[in-house]
């Protein structure tokens, strides 16, 4: 019995030893597995870091690709002096008694300018003939937020025509296209009755590339003199507009620069300033050349 008990105790000790050895053997395996898992994680971490760098590089490329949009550069970069756009011969025909130098209006070099002439041919008791002429020029620069200079000029051109067609008190108003003058030209004519006499107004609005030219010309027979012919006045106004367009082209050499895209197209100081100063103010109806050249102001000059 004693021997059997000793055998049983030996067997139990053997079993416990076996379990200890098995557990001891398992520990390195676990450590190795843990190490592999740790290395794998480290590798993944490195991969993630590389992925972040790649993503960063991709974001940079994407940012470069989404740079500011380009817009076609404006064709004309400058304007002639408004008081020098008409020849002496033309001035003699339109405003025979006016000063040749003209009266310079608001101007900004290369962007906007205007000039006016007033003529009164006083024949005493036989009456008088009054003429008034105003030439204004406005140039638009291409801008990525506002569009091309030509598109802005076209919009202003249309607005000028609408202003001329909506003058209060105008009668016998007519509008017609004018050929051979710039890229687009329209003549608006009407009669306006004032206490000084009956004024016949002629407004020619012309767009050439990114420049708008507005010629306001009116005439009246005062002190009982006969009113001038609307057809004659319209023809003379058209001549002045055509000559002014020629002066704009001459001021820019052959006319256009290469239509290569430009990021802001504000190579000159003008149009970023023009749209902020000109289109918002000059191009507004309140500051439009056609209104400054209204017959009411012309008539006031005669009194």
C-alpha positions as CSV (number, residue, x, y, z in Angstrom):
1,X,0.0,0.0,0.0
2,X,2.8,2.4,0.9
3,X,4.5,1.7,-2.5
4,X,1.3,2.3,-4.3
5,X,0.9,5.7,-2.6
6,X,4.5,6.6,-3.5
7,X,3.8,5.7,-7.1
8,X,0.7,7.8,-7.2
9,X,2.6,10.7,-5.7
10,X,5.4,10.3,-8.3
11,X,2.9,10.2,-11.1
12,X,1.3,13.4,-9.8
13,X,4.7,15.1,-9.6
14,X,5.5,14.0,-13.1
15,X,2.2,15.4,-14.4
16,X,2.9,18.8,-12.7
17,X,6.4,18.9,-14.1
18,X,5.1,18.2,-17.6
19,X,2.7,21.0,-17.3
20,X,5.4,23.4,-16.2
21,X,7.6,22.5,-19.1
22,X,4.8,22.9,-21.6
23,X,4.0,26.4,-20.3
24,X,7.7,27.3,-20.3
25,X,8.0,26.3,-23.9
26,X,4.9,28.3,-24.8
27,X,6.3,31.6,-23.4
28,X,9.0,32.1,-26.1
29,X,6.4,31.3,-28.8
30,X,4.2,34.0,-27.4
31,X,7.0,36.4,-27.1
32,X,8.0,35.8,-30.7
33,X,4.5,36.2,-31.9
34,X,4.2,39.4,-29.9
35,X,7.5,40.6,-31.5
36,X,6.3,39.8,-35.0
37,X,3.0,41.6,-34.2
38,X,5.0,44.6,-33.0
39,X,7.2,44.6,-36.1
40,X,4.2,44.3,-38.3
41,X,2.6,47.3,-36.6
42,X,5.8,49.3,-36.9
43,X,5.8,48.5,-40.6
44,X,2.2,49.5,-41.0
45,X,3.0,52.7,-39.1
46,X,5.8,53.5,-41.5
47,X,3.5,52.7,-44.4
48,X,0.9,55.0,-42.9
49,X,3.5,57.8,-42.6
50,X,4.5,57.3,-46.2
51,X,0.8,57.4,-47.2
52,X,0.4,60.7,-45.4
53,X,3.3,62.1,-47.3
54,X,1.9,60.8,-50.5
55,X,-1.5,62.3,-49.6
56,X,0.2,65.6,-48.8
57,X,2.0,65.6,-52.1
58,X,-1.2,64.9,-53.9
59,X,-2.9,67.8,-52.1
60,X,-0.1,70.1,-53.2
61,X,-0.5,69.0,-56.9
62,X,-4.3,69.4,-56.5
63,X,-3.8,72.9,-55.0
64,X,-1.5,73.9,-57.9
65,X,-4.0,72.5,-60.5
66,X,-6.8,74.6,-59.0
67,X,-4.9,77.9,-59.3
68,X,-6.8,81.1,-60.2
69,X,-8.7,80.8,-63.6
70,X,-7.1,82.6,-66.5
71,X,-8.8,85.2,-68.7
72,X,-7.9,86.5,-72.2
73,X,-5.9,89.7,-72.0
74,X,-7.5,92.9,-73.2
75,X,-6.7,94.0,-76.7
76,X,-6.1,97.7,-76.1
77,X,-3.8,98.9,-73.3
78,X,-4.1,102.7,-73.6
79,X,-6.2,105.6,-74.7
80,X,-5.5,108.8,-76.6
81,X,-6.1,112.2,-75.0
82,X,-9.8,112.9,-75.4
83,X,-9.2,116.5,-76.5
84,X,-6.9,115.4,-79.3
85,X,-8.9,112.7,-81.0
86,X,-10.6,115.0,-83.6
87,X,-8.9,116.9,-86.4
88,X,-9.2,120.6,-86.7
89,X,-11.3,120.1,-89.9
90,X,-13.8,117.9,-88.1
91,X,-14.1,120.3,-85.2
92,X,-14.6,123.1,-87.6
93,X,-17.5,121.2,-89.1
94,X,-19.2,120.2,-85.8
95,X,-18.5,123.2,-83.6
96,X,-17.3,126.1,-85.8
97,X,-17.2,128.7,-83.0
98,X,-15.7,126.5,-80.3
99,X,-12.2,126.7,-78.8
100,X,-10.0,124.2,-80.6
101,X,-8.5,123.0,-77.3
102,X,-11.8,121.9,-75.8
103,X,-12.7,121.5,-72.2
104,X,-11.1,118.5,-70.6
105,X,-13.4,116.4,-68.4
106,X,-12.7,113.8,-65.7
107,X,-9.8,111.7,-66.8
108,X,-7.6,108.8,-65.7
109,X,-4.6,108.1,-67.9
110,X,-5.1,105.0,-70.0
111,X,-8.5,104.2,-68.5
112,X,-11.0,107.0,-69.1
113,X,-11.2,110.5,-70.6
114,X,-13.6,113.1,-72.0
115,X,-13.6,116.4,-73.7
116,X,-16.3,118.9,-74.7
117,X,-16.7,121.8,-77.1
118,X,-19.4,124.5,-77.1
119,X,-20.2,126.7,-80.2
120,X,-22.5,129.7,-80.5
121,X,-22.8,131.4,-83.8
122,X,-24.7,134.6,-82.8
123,X,-26.3,136.4,-85.7
124,X,-28.1,139.1,-83.6
125,X,-31.7,139.6,-84.5
126,X,-31.4,136.9,-87.2
127,X,-31.0,134.4,-84.4
128,X,-28.2,132.1,-83.4
129,X,-27.0,128.6,-84.0
130,X,-25.8,126.6,-81.0
131,X,-23.8,123.4,-81.1
132,X,-22.4,121.2,-78.3
133,X,-20.1,118.2,-78.7
134,X,-18.8,115.8,-76.1
135,X,-16.5,112.8,-76.7
136,X,-15.9,110.3,-73.9
137,X,-13.7,107.1,-73.8
138,X,-13.7,104.3,-71.3
139,X,-11.3,101.3,-71.5
140,X,-11.9,98.0,-69.7
141,X,-9.2,95.7,-68.5
142,X,-9.6,91.9,-68.3
143,X,-10.1,90.6,-64.8
144,X,-10.6,87.0,-63.6
145,X,-13.5,88.0,-61.5
146,X,-15.3,90.3,-64.0
147,X,-14.4,88.6,-67.3
148,X,-12.6,89.9,-70.4
149,X,-12.3,93.5,-71.2
150,X,-14.2,93.1,-74.3
151,X,-17.2,91.5,-72.5
152,X,-17.2,94.3,-70.0
153,X,-17.1,96.9,-72.7
154,X,-20.0,95.2,-74.6
155,X,-22.1,95.3,-71.4
156,X,-21.3,99.0,-70.9
157,X,-21.9,99.7,-74.6
158,X,-25.5,98.3,-74.3
159,X,-26.1,100.3,-71.1
160,X,-25.1,103.5,-72.8
161,X,-27.5,102.9,-75.6
162,X,-30.3,102.2,-73.1
163,X,-29.4,105.4,-71.2
164,X,-29.7,107.5,-74.4
165,X,-33.0,105.9,-75.3
166,X,-34.6,106.6,-71.9
167,X,-34.0,110.4,-71.6
168,X,-37.0,112.0,-69.9
169,X,-38.9,114.3,-72.2
170,X,-37.4,113.0,-75.4
171,X,-39.6,113.0,-78.5
172,X,-39.2,111.5,-82.0
173,X,-36.6,109.0,-80.7
174,X,-35.0,106.7,-83.2
175,X,-32.2,104.3,-83.0
176,X,-30.2,102.8,-85.9
177,X,-27.0,100.8,-86.4
178,X,-23.9,102.6,-87.7
179,X,-21.7,100.6,-90.1
180,X,-18.0,100.9,-90.5
181,X,-17.3,102.2,-87.0
182,X,-15.6,99.9,-84.5
183,X,-16.9,96.5,-83.7
184,X,-20.4,97.8,-83.0
185,X,-22.0,101.2,-83.2
186,X,-25.5,102.6,-82.7
187,X,-26.9,106.1,-83.2
188,X,-29.7,107.3,-81.0
189,X,-31.4,110.5,-81.9
190,X,-34.3,112.5,-80.4
191,X,-35.7,116.0,-80.0
192,X,-35.9,117.8,-76.7
193,X,-37.9,120.9,-76.1
194,X,-36.3,123.5,-73.8
195,X,-37.1,127.1,-73.0
196,X,-34.1,128.2,-75.1
197,X,-35.3,126.3,-78.1
198,X,-35.8,122.9,-79.7
199,X,-32.6,120.8,-79.3
200,X,-31.8,117.9,-81.6
201,X,-29.7,115.3,-79.9
202,X,-27.4,112.8,-81.5
203,X,-25.7,110.1,-79.5
204,X,-23.3,107.6,-81.2
205,X,-22.1,104.8,-78.9
206,X,-19.3,102.6,-80.3
207,X,-17.4,99.7,-79.0
208,X,-14.0,98.8,-80.4
209,X,-12.4,95.8,-78.7
210,X,-12.3,96.7,-75.0
211,X,-13.0,100.4,-75.4
212,X,-16.3,102.3,-75.5
213,X,-16.5,105.6,-77.3
214,X,-19.6,107.8,-76.7
215,X,-20.1,110.9,-78.9
216,X,-22.9,113.3,-77.8
217,X,-23.7,116.1,-80.2
218,X,-26.7,118.4,-80.2
219,X,-27.7,121.6,-82.0
220,X,-30.5,124.2,-81.8
221,X,-31.6,127.3,-83.5
222,X,-32.0,130.0,-80.9
223,X,-33.7,133.4,-80.9
224,X,-36.0,132.4,-83.7
225,X,-33.4,130.8,-85.9
226,X,-34.2,127.6,-87.7
227,X,-33.4,124.3,-86.0
228,X,-30.6,122.3,-87.7
229,X,-31.4,119.1,-89.7
230,X,-31.3,115.9,-87.6
231,X,-29.9,114.0,-90.5
232,X,-27.0,116.5,-90.9
233,X,-26.2,116.4,-87.2
234,X,-26.3,112.6,-87.1
235,X,-23.9,112.4,-90.0
236,X,-21.5,114.7,-88.3
237,X,-21.7,112.8,-85.0
238,X,-21.0,109.6,-86.8
239,X,-18.0,111.1,-88.4
240,X,-16.7,112.2,-85.0
241,X,-17.2,108.7,-83.6
242,X,-15.4,107.1,-86.5
243,X,-12.4,109.4,-86.2
244,X,-12.3,108.8,-82.4
245,X,-12.2,105.0,-83.0
246,X,-9.3,105.6,-85.4
247,X,-7.5,107.6,-82.7
248,X,-7.9,104.7,-80.2
249,X,-6.5,102.2,-82.6
250,X,-3.6,104.5,-83.4
251,X,-2.8,105.0,-79.7
252,X,-2.4,101.2,-79.5
253,X,-0.1,100.7,-82.5
254,X,-1.6,98.0,-84.6
255,X,-4.3,97.6,-82.1
256,X,-4.2,94.3,-80.3
257,X,-1.7,92.5,-78.1
258,X,-1.4,88.7,-78.4
259,X,-4.5,87.2,-77.0
260,X,-2.4,84.9,-74.7
261,X,-4.2,84.1,-71.4
262,X,-3.3,86.2,-68.4
263,X,-4.1,85.3,-64.8
264,X,-5.5,88.6,-63.8
265,X,-4.9,90.5,-67.1
266,X,-4.3,93.6,-65.0
267,X,-1.0,94.3,-66.6
268,X,-1.7,98.0,-66.6
269,X,-3.0,99.7,-63.5
270,X,-6.3,100.4,-65.2
271,X,-8.8,97.7,-65.1
272,X,-8.5,96.3,-61.7
273,X,-8.9,99.9,-60.9
274,X,-11.1,100.5,-63.9
275,X,-13.7,97.9,-62.7
276,X,-13.5,99.2,-59.2
277,X,-13.5,102.8,-60.2
278,X,-14.8,102.9,-63.7
279,X,-17.4,100.2,-64.3
280,X,-18.9,100.6,-60.8
281,X,-18.9,104.4,-61.1
282,X,-18.2,105.5,-64.6
283,X,-20.2,102.8,-66.1
284,X,-23.2,103.5,-63.9
285,X,-26.1,105.4,-65.4
286,X,-25.5,108.3,-63.0
287,X,-22.1,108.8,-64.3
288,X,-22.6,107.9,-68.0
289,X,-21.2,110.3,-70.6
290,X,-24.5,110.5,-72.4
291,X,-26.2,112.0,-69.4
292,X,-23.4,114.5,-68.9
293,X,-23.9,115.5,-72.5
294,X,-27.6,116.0,-72.2
295,X,-29.3,118.9,-74.0
296,X,-30.4,120.4,-70.8
297,X,-26.8,121.1,-69.8
298,X,-26.1,122.4,-73.3
299,X,-29.0,124.8,-73.2
300,X,-27.8,126.1,-69.9
301,X,-24.6,127.1,-71.4
302,X,-26.4,129.5,-73.8
303,X,-28.2,131.4,-71.0
